[in-house]
Amino acid sequence: MEDLESLALKVLLTGLILFMAFIVYDLAKKSKAGKFGTFVLFGVLGLGVLAFVIKTIVVEMIGSY
């Protein structure tokens, strides 16, 4: 059961991140943000994703001790 939960978390979280990327792209397109604005929007989204990945790595490292 734990394997199923882990797989579901990875798959659904990936889907959520891709959906959020689509939303940000659509927002940038509709607001005519330009190249720099789009870069900033995706940069902030990327930092959020990066923080989640770093948290996962740190939790796994702490759990292995």
VENUR-V839033 format. One record per backbone hydrogen bond with DSSP energy under -0.5 kcal/mol. CO is the residue of the C=O (numbers start at 1). NH is the residue of the N-H. E is the energy in kcal/mol with one decimal. If there is no record, write none. Layout:
BEGIN
co = [CO/CO]
nh = [NH/NH]
e = [E/E]
END
This chain:
BEGIN
co = [1/2/3/4/5/6/7/8/9/10/11/12/13/14/15/16/17/18/19/20/21/22/23/24/25/26/27/28/29/33/34/35/36/37/38/39/40/41/42/43/44/45/46/47/48/49/50/51/52/53/54/55/56/57/58/59/60/62]
nh = [5/6/7/8/9/10/11/12/13/14/15/16/17/18/19/20/21/22/23/24/25/26/27/28/29/30/31/33/32/37/38/39/40/41/42/43/44/45/46/47/48/49/50/51/52/53/54/55/56/57/58/59/60/61/62/63/64/65]
e = [-2.2/-2.3/-2.5/-2.8/-2.3/-2.0/-2.6/-2.8/-2.2/-1.9/-2.1/-2.3/-2.4/-2.4/-2.3/-2.5/-2.2/-2.0/-2.2/-2.6/-2.5/-2.7/-2.6/-2.7/-2.4/-2.7/-2.1/-2.3/-0.7/-0.9/-2.0/-2.4/-2.4/-2.5/-2.6/-2.2/-2.3/-1.9/-2.7/-2.1/-1.7/-2.0/-2.8/-2.3/-1.7/-2.2/-2.7/-2.4/-2.1/-2.3/-2.6/-2.5/-2.1/-2.3/-2.6/-2.3/-1.1/-1.1]
END
